[in-house]
Structure formats: structure tokens, C-alpha cells
């Protein structure tokens, strides 16, 4: 199992050296949830989730972390009225 940081907006993963990468295989493995929490406490980010990655991807799951900026469609939805 691997534990990585995933950007929910761009779809990218946090790689080594703090750079964002497209491929899950290139994502930094934090190995423990506490390491992710420690990293994100000193490197604030928005729209991220901690992703648990298993050899069989049907078992993968995500836990949202930190602040979430409104998505463009959410901003528009707030200003619409129901008929």
C-alpha cells in the first residue's frame, strides 16, 4: 500500500521535491497518514486528498484534507434560484 497526495482539481499527484506529477506511479509515497498530515501542516494546500493506493485499485480510497476552494460550477449554483 502507498499513501499519496492528490489534487482534486488538476488530477495531479504530489511528487518528490514538491513538484506535481501526472502519473500515480511518480507520486511521492508518504507511507503513513501521519506523514501526510505533518507535510500538509507545513505546506498548506487547497483541494487535496490523501489517497490510499493498493495493488488492486478497487480498494483505493480518498480522504479529503484541508481547505477546498469552490469549484466553478459550485459558484454558479449559489447564484441560481429554483423555479
N, C-alpha and C positions, 0 to 999 in steps of 0.2 A: 504494500500500500504506500502511496505517496500523498502528501498534503501540499497543495499549491494555492497560489492566489490568482483569482480570475477576475478580470474586469468585465462586468456585466454589460457595459455599453459598447466597448470596442471588440469584445470577444477574445482579447489577448490575455496572455498569462505573464506573470512576473518572472523574468529570467534572472540569471546570475548578474551581479553588478547593478541591479536595479533597473535594467532595461526591459521593455515589454517585447514579448515574442509572440508569433502567431501560432506556433506548434506546441501542443501539450508536452510532447517529448522533450522540448527545450526548456520547459518551466523549471524553476528552482524548486527542489524538494525540501520543504521545511521539516519533514519527518515527524513533528509533533505539533498539535494545535497550539500549545503554549508558545512555541517559537513564532508562529504566525501572529499571535496576539502581541507578543513582545515587539516584533518587527513593525507591525502597524501602529503601535503606540508611539513609536519614534519616527515613523514615516506616514503621516496622515494621508489617507486616500479616500476618494468617494467612489461609490458604485462598484464595490468589490465584494467578493465572496471567497470563503475558504472552501476549496474543493478537495474532497477525499477521492482519490483515484485508485481503483482496484484493477487487477489484471483482467477481470471480466467487467467491462464498462457498465453492465446493467446494475451493478452495485454502487456505482459512483453517486455521490450526493454533494449538495452545496449548502453552505451556511452563510447567509448574508452578514456582512460586517460593516461597521462604521456608518457614515452618513451616506444617504442616497439622494443625489440631485434629481429633480423632477425630469422625467423623460419628456420629449417634445409633445407627444400625444396626451400626456397627463396634464400638461399646462393648458392645452386647448380644451380638454374635457372640463376643467374647472370653470371655464367661462361659458360653457354651453348650458342652456336651460332645457329641461324636459318639457315635452308638449303637454 
